[in-house]
Amino acid sequence: METPHYVAARVQRVLAEDDRTNELGIRVDVRGEEVYLRGQVSSEERRHQIEDVAQEAAPGLRVHNEIKLVEVREPGEEEHL
């Protein structure tokens, strides 16, 4: 049985190296049989893609996708309140 720390490190490495994700900004926490993904991305598609890759990297564990969506603005674009 792998330690949670080892599983988390493997999932983070796969998220960084997989061509579908190339993601460095997602935090991975493992508690027992549960994997928690946390961070921010700019699209729902990206959010699901990261979850799919994490599930492949941790087969048999339950993945909780807690990644939040953030709106990406063009540089210099004003925020209207």
N, C-alpha and C positions, 0 to 999 in steps of 0.2 A: 504493500500500500504506500503510495506516494504521500509525502507531507504536503499540507496545504501551501506552504511557501514554495515548494518545488512546482506544484501545479500552477500557481499564480505566475511564477516566473516563465514557465513554458507557454502559457496562454499569451502573456505580454510579448514574448519573443515572436510567437507566430503572428500576432496582430501587426507587429513591426515589419516582419519579413514577407508576409503573404502579399502577392501582387494585387489582390483584391482590396486590401485594406491599407497597407503601409502606414499604420497608425501608431504613433508614439504617445499620444495624449490621453489614453484611456487607462484608468486605474483598475486593477483587477484584484479583488479580494476573494479568498476561498475560505469558507467555513463549513467543515464537514463535507457533505455531498453537494454543496451549493456554491456557485460561482457568481459573484456580483460584479457587473461592469458599470463603471462610473466615469463621467467626463462630459464633454460637449462636442457636438458635431453640427454641421450646417444643413443636413438633409435627413429625411426619414429613411430614404434608400440606404444611405451610409450607415445609419443606426442599425438597420436590419442586417446589412452585410457584415458588420462587426460582430453582431450576435451569432450569425451563421458560422463565421470563421472560429469564434471562441468555442462554439459547441463542437465543432470538428476537432479542436485542440484538446477538449476535455470530455471525451465520450463517456457516457454513463453518469455525468454530473448534470445537475439542473442549473441552467444559466438564467440569471435575473438581469434583464437589461434595464439599468437605471440611467442610461445615457440621456442627457437632455439636448433638445434642439435649440440652437441659437440662430438668430437672424444675422446674416452676413450683409454688411453695408459696404458700398463702394467707399474708398478713401475720400474724405472731404465731403461726403454726403451729410447734409444736416439732418438732425433728429427733430421731428416735429412733435411737440407735446400737445 
